[in-house]
Amino acid sequence: MTEASLLGAPWRTASLDQPAGWRCDAPAASEAVTWRAFHERIGAWQVLLDTLATPGRRWLLHLKDPLEFAAALIACWERGDSVVLPADDRPDTLAGVDRITHARLGDVAKAHLATPRGASPRWGKLNAERLAVSLYTSGSTGDPQRLNKSFAQLDAELATHARLWPLEGRLVISQVSHQHIYGLLFAILRPLCEGAPMAMSLCRYPETLSDWLWRLDRTRRHSQDAPPGAVLISAPPPLERLPREIDWEAAPRVLKRVHSSGAALSWAASEHACELLGVAVSEIYGSSETGGIAWRIQQQGERWMPLAGVEVRDDCHGALWLRSPFLSSGDWQRQADRISLEGDGFRLLGRSDRILKVGGKRLSLTAMDRALGGHPGVVQARTVWLPERDTRLGAIVQLAPERLPHDHAARRDLIETLRRHLLAAFESTVVPRYWRFVDAWPTDTQGKLSGTVVRRLFRDLEDRRVPRWLGVERQDDDHCRMTLEVPERLRYVQGHFDRHPVVPGVVIVQWIVELAREHLGVSGVFQRLERVKFPTLLVPGERVTLSLALTHDARDTRLAFTARSPRGTHATGRVVFHAQEVNHVE
């Protein structure tokens, strides 16, 4: 514990005339909310809670404004209550949370605002082993799992943060939700425990951040009561998307530190944020279950350094084992991440389960698979991580035959329908961006949806010259049939009849040759084309079935092909290869 520990409840003895909150869009320091006013908010919340239930209850707390959230949280704790923090206030999320509360504090916020100010708060006692907060996170099965945090666990982590990154009275500006453990610790509890002011609203947009930094810079020059600077609590998505065209001149003068958590920043994103904001990003690696594990500043090295008191080791499989004062148990615990130990730190090598971070949000791919599978017409679905696409998700969806889209418009409408279906339970930032609709589940020769198959399904994202491959049905070594789509951004249709783009016939033939080599093992030398026809134009977004058949004689191997869609036949003919150069896969 430090002198300003959570268990010491330092908000009780804070200097009442100092700012607890700051209206960053206000023109002057007089718009600060003092600790005296914050105490009145705590007291008003307690008055309201007293009308709803006796002390010792659990409340479902969801409030978007940081200072109002902090007042409600402290009111509960000082009454002897605990709180449950849902990740968001979506109906599906709340439906999955245990019904253990008398009321949702988010629902009574308006009533609280009408409660007369001036109520004095009642101070209670915060026992180390007492339950402080429960959070929900995705489990390996996709079902929400409740995580209980005691005051002792929170206090240990806050003390570690304060020693490593002291706030020293700086304004805390947050771009992340305090309904999750990272935002709760860094944007709410740290300023409460260290006596630093917090911005009274979330900073959602880069334009807002720039404006706030400029206002704080001007206020500091004209008022001695202004915070000495600012600390930004952020995450990969907002840092990756900082626009260069915004004026960031004030940032280096005001920002002391930038924190990021939720996912690892790429080197390019770290450099981008450092260049614009004038301060290197301090990344924190951890999870809701474990709390903080390690930290790094990429400009000082790629390794992650364990936080004070945290021990890490690996096993023969490269799995991370952890022993931490932030956990309820002092035993070693195996984690889903794989690591490589290097000196006194380690490198992250990825996760070994179906839980990952997408856009800084923790997501169970199993839960999303289940949600997609529940939509009418969906036979089965699998969401996959596409690291080369800025960690965005892809979705492989097997549909009933009558549901398959055969053109661009139908595919676009289907994607929009599935997106709306997912938005009932997931945030828009984690909904898959890339979709592959199949009529048969794509597998390798071992009957598995392997990494090779997944890469083939999404290969057109990296190579805009190839078709969108949607699976192959092999009849024997010399015959196969596969489904293809023409990508809307196919390189070869650009400038090829601008008003009505089509796929050139020579491109179709090239695809057929390459696919025959890949799936039928053809490795001979191209000789000639025979009886080639293109009866119906092939257009972007169109879905076609390509049938390939090999025949052999003493001299040559002939590849017969037919490409059809519901609109008609798009290509027929034969490709001849020299027989001596043909090789068959056994």
DOFI-855358 format. One record per residue (C-alpha): x, y, z. Coordinates in Angstrom, 2 decimals. Layout:
((X; Y; Z))
...
END
This chain:
((0.00; 0.00; 0.00))
((1.01; 3.57; -0.58))
((-0.02; 6.61; 1.43))
((-2.73; 7.27; -1.16))
((-3.97; 3.67; -1.28))
((-7.47; 2.61; -2.18))
((-7.97; 1.06; 1.25))
((-7.02; 4.39; 2.81))
((-9.92; 6.07; 0.92))
((-7.92; 9.24; 0.16))
((-10.96; 10.97; -1.39))
((-12.27; 11.49; 2.15))
((-9.38; 13.77; 3.09))
((-8.75; 15.47; -0.25))
((-8.36; 19.25; -0.20))
((-11.96; 20.34; -0.76))
((-11.12; 23.42; -2.81))
((-8.93; 21.54; -5.28))
((-10.40; 20.20; -8.54))
((-11.65; 16.61; -8.64))
((-13.04; 17.03; -12.13))
((-12.37; 19.33; -15.06))
((-14.73; 20.54; -17.76))
((-12.24; 20.44; -20.60))
((-14.45; 22.47; -22.93))
((-14.77; 25.28; -20.40))
((-12.90; 28.56; -21.02))
((-11.42; 28.93; -17.55))
((-10.31; 27.06; -14.45))
((-13.40; 28.32; -12.62))
((-15.28; 25.55; -14.42))
((-13.47; 22.89; -12.41))
((-15.54; 20.69; -10.08))
((-14.00; 20.75; -6.62))
((-13.67; 17.88; -4.21))
((-16.31; 19.62; -2.08))
((-18.78; 19.39; -4.96))
((-17.72; 15.80; -5.57))
((-18.45; 14.96; -1.94))
((-21.91; 16.42; -2.40))
((-22.47; 14.16; -5.39))
((-21.45; 11.14; -3.32))
((-23.86; 12.19; -0.57))
((-26.68; 12.75; -3.05))
((-26.17; 9.29; -4.50))
((-26.29; 7.80; -1.03))
((-29.56; 9.60; -0.32))
((-30.98; 8.13; -3.50))
((-29.68; 4.62; -2.77))
((-31.14; 4.75; 0.73))
((-34.58; 5.17; -0.81))
((-34.07; 2.04; -2.91))
((-32.50; -0.51; -0.57))
((-30.70; -1.04; 2.70))
((-26.87; -1.17; 2.66))
((-24.98; -4.31; 1.77))
((-26.50; -4.73; -1.70))
((-24.99; -5.22; -5.15))
((-25.75; -2.66; -7.84))
((-25.45; -2.88; -11.60))
((-23.57; 0.30; -12.47))
((-23.38; 1.75; -15.96))
((-22.79; 5.49; -16.32))
((-20.89; 7.12; -19.18))
((-19.66; 10.29; -17.46))
((-16.45; 9.51; -15.53))
((-17.02; 11.83; -12.57))
((-20.67; 10.82; -12.15))
((-19.63; 7.17; -12.37))
((-16.95; 7.78; -9.72))
((-19.45; 9.46; -7.37))
((-21.92; 6.57; -7.68))
((-19.13; 4.02; -7.21))
((-17.80; 5.66; -4.03))
((-21.36; 6.10; -2.71))
((-21.91; 2.36; -3.04))
((-18.60; 1.41; -1.48))
((-18.97; 3.76; 1.48))
((-22.48; 2.39; 2.11))
((-21.09; -1.13; 2.30))
((-22.35; -2.10; -1.18))
((-20.49; -3.63; -4.11))
((-21.02; -2.98; -7.81))
((-21.31; -5.06; -10.95))
((-19.98; -3.49; -14.15))
((-21.52; -4.71; -17.41))
((-19.33; -4.14; -20.45))
((-22.08; -2.03; -22.05))
((-25.79; -1.34; -21.74))
((-26.95; -3.36; -24.76))
((-30.03; -5.49; -24.02))
((-28.24; -8.75; -24.86))
((-25.36; -7.86; -22.55))
((-27.62; -7.01; -19.64))
((-29.69; -10.13; -20.22))
((-26.57; -12.23; -19.74))
((-25.67; -10.62; -16.39))
((-26.88; -12.24; -13.18))
((-30.05; -10.62; -11.86))
((-28.51; -9.77; -8.50))
((-29.37; -6.09; -8.26))
((-32.36; -4.14; -7.07))
((-31.89; -1.52; -9.76))
((-29.53; -0.44; -12.48))
((-27.80; 2.74; -11.41))
((-27.68; 3.89; -15.00))
((-31.48; 3.90; -14.95))
((-31.68; 6.14; -11.88))
((-29.09; 8.67; -13.04))
((-31.76; 11.17; -14.09))
((-33.44; 10.87; -10.74))
((-30.10; 11.49; -9.08))
((-29.53; 14.65; -11.10))
((-32.79; 15.97; -9.67))
((-31.74; 15.12; -6.11))
((-30.93; 18.26; -4.07))
((-27.21; 18.91; -3.60))
((-25.62; 19.56; -0.25))
((-25.96; 16.09; 1.25))
((-22.92; 15.11; 3.29))
((-21.49; 11.69; 2.45))
((-21.30; 8.92; 5.03))
((-17.92; 7.25; 5.27))
((-17.76; 3.53; 5.95))
((-14.92; 1.02; 6.06))
((-13.17; -0.65; 3.13))
((-11.96; -4.07; 4.25))
((-9.13; -5.61; 2.23))
((-10.90; -8.90; 1.47))
((-14.29; -7.36; 0.85))
((-15.72; -7.62; -2.65))
((-15.34; -4.30; -4.42))
((-16.40; -4.87; -8.00))
((-17.50; -7.63; -10.35))
((-16.80; -7.43; -14.06))
((-17.88; -9.65; -16.91))
((-15.61; -11.02; -19.58))
((-15.87; -13.70; -22.26))
((-14.88; -17.22; -21.32))
((-13.41; -19.88; -23.55))
((-16.92; -21.21; -24.20))
((-18.20; -17.80; -25.25))
((-20.45; -17.44; -22.20))
((-19.95; -14.35; -19.98))
((-17.82; -15.06; -16.93))
((-18.03; -12.97; -13.80))
((-14.75; -11.81; -12.29))
((-14.74; -10.65; -8.69))
((-12.14; -8.15; -7.52))
((-11.47; -7.47; -3.84))
((-10.28; -4.15; -2.48))
((-6.90; -5.77; -1.74))
((-6.45; -6.83; -5.39))
((-7.33; -3.38; -6.72))
((-5.17; -1.67; -4.10))
((-2.10; -3.75; -4.98))
((-2.35; -2.88; -8.65))
((-3.03; 0.82; -8.05))
((0.04; 1.05; -5.80))
((2.20; -0.50; -8.52))
((0.90; 1.95; -11.13))
((1.40; 4.94; -8.85))
((5.05; 4.05; -8.22))
((5.79; 3.46; -11.89))
((3.72; 6.28; -13.42))
((2.80; 8.90; -10.76))
((0.06; 11.32; -11.84))
((1.41; 14.23; -9.75))
((-1.78; 16.24; -10.08))
((-2.08; 16.02; -13.85))
((-5.44; 15.94; -15.58))
((-6.53; 12.44; -16.60))
((-8.17; 12.38; -20.03))
((-9.72; 9.08; -21.01))
((-10.66; 7.67; -24.41))
((-11.67; 4.26; -23.03))
((-14.67; 2.92; -21.13))
((-14.39; 2.69; -17.35))
((-16.77; -0.29; -17.44))
((-13.67; -2.42; -18.08))
((-10.79; -3.01; -15.69))
((-8.22; -0.92; -17.58))
((-10.42; 2.16; -17.73))
((-11.63; 1.61; -14.16))
((-8.10; 1.52; -12.79))
((-6.40; 4.18; -14.89))
((-9.21; 6.66; -15.58))
((-11.22; 6.46; -12.33))
((-9.44; 4.89; -9.36))
((-5.96; 6.27; -9.97))
((-7.05; 9.94; -10.02))
((-9.32; 9.30; -7.01))
((-6.46; 7.74; -5.05))
((-3.71; 10.13; -6.18))
((-5.73; 13.33; -5.85))
((-5.59; 14.19; -9.55))
((-8.49; 15.70; -11.51))
((-10.27; 13.70; -14.20))
((-11.91; 14.98; -17.36))
((-15.66; 14.97; -16.78))
((-16.50; 13.30; -20.07))
((-14.90; 10.76; -22.35))
((-12.77; 12.15; -25.14))
((-14.23; 10.28; -28.10))
((-12.77; 12.10; -31.11))
((-9.27; 13.28; -32.09))
((-10.64; 16.77; -32.83))
((-11.92; 16.90; -29.25))
((-8.58; 15.77; -27.86))
((-6.71; 18.45; -29.79))
((-9.15; 21.11; -28.61))
((-8.90; 20.02; -24.98))
((-5.10; 20.06; -25.06))
((-5.11; 23.57; -26.53))
((-7.57; 24.78; -23.86))
((-5.52; 23.25; -21.08))
((-2.36; 24.79; -22.53))
((-3.93; 28.26; -22.55))
((-5.39; 27.80; -19.05))
((-2.00; 26.80; -17.66))
((-0.47; 30.01; -18.99))
((-3.10; 32.19; -17.29))
((-3.96; 30.34; -14.07))
((-1.83; 28.84; -11.34))
((-4.75; 26.60; -10.35))
((-4.73; 24.71; -13.64))
((-3.39; 21.12; -13.70))
((0.34; 20.97; -14.48))
((-0.30; 18.81; -17.54))
((-2.30; 15.84; -18.73))
((-2.12; 12.05; -18.97))
((-4.01; 10.35; -21.80))
((-5.64; 6.95; -21.19))
((-6.11; 5.48; -24.64))
((-6.17; 2.28; -26.71))
((-4.88; 1.12; -30.10))
((-7.86; 2.18; -32.28))
((-7.85; 5.91; -31.42))
((-4.05; 6.08; -31.44))
((-3.80; 4.33; -34.82))
((-6.30; 6.78; -36.35))
((-4.88; 10.09; -35.16))
((-5.22; 12.40; -38.20))
((-2.14; 14.28; -39.29))
((-4.19; 17.23; -40.52))
((-5.27; 18.17; -36.97))
((-3.17; 20.71; -35.09))
((-1.22; 18.79; -32.41))
((1.19; 21.60; -31.52))
((-0.06; 21.84; -27.94))
((0.24; 18.10; -27.26))
((3.99; 17.95; -26.48))
((3.65; 20.92; -24.10))
((0.72; 19.41; -22.18))
((0.92; 15.62; -22.34))
((3.24; 13.96; -19.83))
((2.30; 10.38; -20.64))
((0.11; 8.32; -22.97))
((-1.10; 4.88; -21.90))
((-2.52; 2.20; -24.17))
((-3.98; -1.19; -23.41))
((-6.46; -3.66; -24.81))
((-4.14; -4.93; -27.55))
((-0.55; -4.52; -28.61))
((0.20; -1.47; -30.74))
((1.96; -2.10; -34.00))
((5.35; -0.44; -34.37))
((3.95; 1.86; -37.05))
((1.05; 2.95; -34.83))
((3.38; 3.54; -31.88))
((5.67; 5.70; -34.02))
((2.67; 7.55; -35.50))
((1.24; 8.43; -32.07))
((4.65; 9.39; -30.70))
((5.32; 11.68; -33.65))
((1.98; 13.53; -33.41))
((1.58; 13.71; -29.62))
((5.23; 14.25; -28.78))
((5.37; 11.52; -26.14))
((6.05; 7.80; -26.40))
((3.18; 5.44; -25.63))
((3.43; 3.33; -22.47))
((1.63; 0.08; -23.31))
((0.15; -2.17; -20.62))
((-0.36; -5.87; -21.25))
((-2.87; -7.79; -19.13))
((-6.46; -8.92; -18.93))
((-9.57; -8.56; -16.82))
((-8.74; -11.85; -15.10))
((-5.08; -11.18; -14.37))
((-4.91; -7.42; -14.09))
((-1.72; -5.85; -15.41))
((1.11; -8.21; -16.30))
((3.78; -6.19; -18.10))
((4.50; -2.94; -19.87))
((6.70; -1.54; -22.61))
((7.61; 1.59; -24.57))
((8.40; 0.40; -28.08))
((10.87; 3.22; -28.69))
((12.92; 1.64; -25.88))
((12.53; -1.95; -27.10))
((9.98; -4.53; -28.17))
((10.17; -6.67; -25.03))
((7.49; -6.57; -22.36))
((8.77; -5.97; -18.82))
((6.79; -7.55; -15.96))
((5.26; -5.14; -13.48))
((6.75; -5.04; -9.99))
((5.79; -8.14; -8.04))
((4.62; -10.05; -11.14))
((6.50; -13.25; -12.00))
((6.34; -14.94; -15.41))
((7.75; -18.15; -16.84))
((7.05; -20.38; -19.82))
((6.62; -24.12; -20.30))
((7.63; -26.62; -22.97))
((4.76; -25.40; -25.16))
((5.74; -21.74; -24.83))
((2.66; -20.96; -22.72))
((2.83; -18.06; -20.27))
((2.62; -18.95; -16.58))
((1.90; -16.13; -14.17))
((2.12; -15.46; -10.45))
((0.82; -12.05; -9.45))
((-0.21; -10.05; -6.36))
((-3.21; -8.86; -8.39))
((-4.74; -12.37; -8.41))
((-6.81; -13.88; -5.63))
((-4.54; -16.94; -5.58))
((-0.79; -16.93; -5.03))
((-0.33; -20.03; -7.20))
((1.16; -20.13; -10.67))
((-1.57; -19.85; -13.31))
((-1.35; -20.82; -16.98))
((-2.46; -18.21; -19.51))
((-3.63; -18.55; -23.12))
((-0.77; -16.43; -24.48))
((2.47; -17.87; -25.80))
((5.72; -16.10; -25.00))
((9.44; -16.17; -25.65))
((11.55; -15.22; -22.63))
((14.31; -12.73; -23.37))
((16.53; -11.50; -20.54))
((14.37; -9.96; -17.84))
((11.38; -9.61; -20.19))
((9.54; -11.50; -22.90))
((7.98; -11.26; -26.35))
((4.37; -12.13; -27.05))
((3.84; -14.81; -29.71))
((0.04; -14.85; -29.88))
((-2.85; -16.63; -28.21))
((-3.63; -20.32; -28.15))
((-7.39; -20.08; -27.59))
((-10.42; -18.45; -29.20))
((-10.33; -15.26; -27.12))
((-8.58; -12.28; -28.66))
((-8.54; -8.50; -28.83))
((-10.14; -6.82; -31.85))
((-9.82; -3.04; -32.08))
((-8.83; -3.02; -28.42))
((-11.97; -4.97; -27.44))
((-11.83; -8.40; -25.84))
((-13.92; -10.83; -27.87))
((-14.90; -14.47; -27.73))
((-14.87; -15.80; -31.27))
((-16.89; -18.75; -29.99))
((-19.66; -16.41; -28.87))
((-19.70; -14.69; -32.26))
((-19.74; -18.06; -34.05))
((-22.75; -19.02; -31.95))
((-24.53; -15.74; -32.69))
((-24.03; -16.12; -36.43))
((-25.13; -19.76; -36.29))
((-28.42; -18.68; -34.73))
((-29.44; -16.62; -37.76))
((-32.04; -18.23; -40.08))
((-30.45; -19.98; -43.03))
((-26.98; -20.22; -41.46))
((-25.81; -23.83; -41.19))
((-22.58; -23.04; -39.35))
((-20.13; -20.18; -39.04))
((-16.56; -19.52; -37.99))
((-14.99; -16.16; -37.30))
((-11.26; -15.93; -37.86))
((-8.56; -13.45; -36.97))
((-6.81; -11.80; -39.93))
((-3.60; -10.30; -38.48))
((-2.46; -9.00; -41.86))
((-5.69; -6.96; -42.12))
((-5.02; -4.76; -39.08))
((-6.39; -7.48; -36.74))
((-9.84; -7.30; -38.35))
((-12.10; -10.34; -38.39))
((-13.22; -12.50; -41.24))
((-16.33; -14.66; -41.18))
((-16.82; -18.00; -42.94))
((-20.54; -18.72; -43.16))
((-22.12; -21.88; -44.53))
((-25.62; -21.15; -45.82))
((-28.57; -23.18; -46.93))
((-28.46; -23.35; -50.77))
((-31.46; -21.05; -51.22))
((-29.76; -18.37; -49.11))
((-26.54; -18.11; -51.11))
((-25.90; -14.72; -52.74))
((-25.06; -14.90; -56.45))
((-24.31; -11.26; -57.24))
((-22.94; -8.12; -55.64))
((-26.31; -6.69; -54.56))
((-27.47; -9.91; -52.90))
((-24.12; -10.32; -51.14))
((-24.19; -6.74; -49.88))
((-27.74; -7.16; -48.54))
((-26.85; -10.41; -46.80))
((-23.81; -8.87; -45.12))
((-25.91; -5.96; -43.88))
((-28.51; -8.37; -42.48))
((-25.88; -10.39; -40.61))
((-24.21; -7.23; -39.33))
((-27.51; -5.98; -37.88))
((-28.00; -9.39; -36.29))
((-24.59; -9.20; -34.59))
((-24.98; -5.58; -33.46))
((-27.63; -6.69; -30.98))
((-24.85; -8.31; -28.96))
((-21.52; -6.91; -30.18))
((-19.97; -3.51; -30.72))
((-19.62; -2.39; -34.31))
((-15.80; -2.28; -34.05))
((-15.59; -6.08; -33.61))
((-18.16; -7.14; -36.23))
((-16.40; -9.00; -39.09))
((-15.41; -6.86; -42.04))
((-14.65; -9.65; -44.52))
((-17.23; -12.32; -45.39))
((-17.02; -15.63; -47.19))
((-20.29; -17.46; -47.94))
((-19.98; -21.17; -48.73))
((-22.44; -23.94; -49.61))
((-20.16; -26.67; -48.20))
((-17.79; -26.37; -45.27))
((-14.25; -25.81; -46.63))
((-11.68; -28.25; -45.25))
((-8.28; -29.68; -46.06))
((-7.56; -33.30; -46.88))
((-7.80; -34.15; -43.17))
((-11.28; -32.71; -42.94))
((-10.18; -29.63; -40.97))
((-10.61; -25.92; -41.50))
((-6.87; -25.46; -41.35))
((-4.85; -22.28; -41.48))
((-3.99; -23.08; -45.08))
((-7.67; -23.24; -46.02))
((-8.41; -19.99; -44.17))
((-5.56; -18.22; -45.95))
((-6.87; -19.47; -49.28))
((-10.36; -18.20; -48.50))
((-9.04; -14.69; -47.85))
((-6.13; -14.66; -50.28))
((-7.80; -12.14; -52.58))
((-7.45; -9.49; -49.85))
((-3.67; -9.57; -50.27))
((-3.54; -10.25; -54.01))
((-6.10; -8.26; -55.99))
((-5.38; -10.28; -59.13))
((-6.96; -13.54; -57.91))
((-10.60; -14.63; -57.58))
((-12.32; -15.13; -54.24))
((-12.01; -18.86; -53.60))
((-14.94; -20.40; -51.67))
((-14.12; -24.09; -51.50))
((-13.46; -27.10; -53.70))
((-15.28; -30.40; -54.19))
((-12.93; -33.12; -55.44))
((-14.48; -36.04; -57.33))
((-11.19; -37.86; -57.95))
((-7.59; -37.02; -58.84))
((-8.62; -35.75; -62.29))
((-11.89; -33.99; -61.52))
((-12.90; -31.19; -59.16))
((-15.44; -28.46; -58.86))
((-15.00; -25.22; -56.97))
((-16.91; -22.06; -56.19))
((-15.45; -18.66; -56.98))
((-16.54; -15.04; -56.63))
((-15.24; -12.09; -58.58))
((-13.91; -9.53; -56.07))
((-15.43; -6.10; -56.52))
((-11.95; -4.56; -56.34))
((-10.34; -6.98; -58.78))
((-7.38; -5.25; -60.38))
((-8.18; -6.47; -63.89))
((-11.62; -4.85; -64.14))
((-10.27; -1.34; -63.53))
((-10.45; 0.56; -66.80))
((-12.02; -2.44; -68.55))
((-15.37; -0.91; -69.57))
((-15.74; 1.67; -66.79))
((-19.54; 1.87; -66.82))
((-20.02; -1.91; -66.99))
((-16.80; -3.59; -65.81))
((-16.25; -7.21; -66.84))
((-13.54; -9.79; -66.29))
((-11.41; -10.20; -69.45))
((-11.45; -13.68; -70.98))
((-7.67; -13.98; -70.78))
((-7.89; -13.43; -67.01))
((-10.47; -16.22; -66.69))
((-8.15; -18.58; -68.56))
((-5.23; -17.59; -66.36))
((-7.29; -18.31; -63.24))
((-8.26; -21.73; -64.62))
((-4.65; -22.68; -65.33))
((-3.47; -21.58; -61.87))
((-6.33; -23.32; -60.07))
((-5.71; -26.53; -62.03))
((-2.07; -26.45; -60.98))
((-3.06; -25.87; -57.36))
((-5.90; -28.38; -57.03))
((-5.21; -31.06; -59.65))
((-1.43; -30.99; -59.54))
((-0.94; -29.92; -63.16))
((2.68; -28.84; -63.67))
((3.11; -29.25; -67.42))
((3.99; -26.68; -70.04))
((1.10; -24.73; -71.52))
((0.62; -25.61; -75.22))
((-2.62; -24.11; -76.55))
((-6.33; -23.40; -76.03))
((-9.10; -25.35; -77.77))
((-12.76; -24.42; -78.39))
((-12.71; -21.57; -75.88))
((-15.93; -19.58; -75.57))
((-17.19; -16.84; -73.21))
((-20.98; -16.86; -73.82))
((-21.95; -14.67; -70.84))
((-19.88; -11.80; -69.47))
((-18.50; -12.30; -65.96))
((-18.91; -9.23; -63.74))
((-17.61; -8.11; -60.31))
((-19.49; -9.69; -57.40))
((-20.69; -12.65; -59.46))
((-20.57; -16.14; -57.98))
((-19.65; -19.00; -60.33))
((-19.06; -22.74; -60.19))
((-15.92; -23.84; -62.01))
((-15.66; -27.50; -63.11))
((-12.27; -28.90; -64.10))
((-11.53; -32.29; -65.68))
((-8.25; -33.79; -66.87))
((-7.87; -36.37; -69.62))
((-4.59; -37.99; -70.71))
((-3.13; -39.60; -73.82))
((0.37; -40.50; -74.92))
((1.37; -36.97; -75.81))
((-0.86; -34.44; -74.04))
((-3.03; -33.76; -71.04))
((-6.17; -31.77; -71.68))
((-7.91; -29.68; -69.06))
((-11.60; -29.18; -69.83))
((-13.29; -26.34; -67.98))
((-16.75; -24.87; -67.53))
((-17.70; -21.82; -65.47))
((-21.43; -21.36; -64.76))
((-23.68; -19.18; -62.62))
((-27.48; -18.78; -62.39))
((-27.17; -16.22; -65.21))
((-25.64; -18.76; -67.62))
((-22.32; -20.14; -68.83))
((-19.40; -17.76; -68.59))
((-16.55; -19.86; -69.99))
((-16.00; -23.25; -71.66))
((-13.07; -24.85; -73.46))
((-9.87; -26.81; -73.01))
((-6.28; -26.06; -72.11))
((-3.66; -28.43; -73.49))
((-0.45; -29.24; -71.58))
((2.48; -31.33; -72.81))
((1.99; -34.81; -71.38))
((5.62; -35.30; -70.34))
((5.41; -32.26; -68.09))
((2.24; -33.32; -66.29))
((2.53; -34.42; -62.71))
((-0.35; -35.83; -60.67))
((-0.72; -35.58; -56.93))
((-1.01; -39.04; -55.36))
END
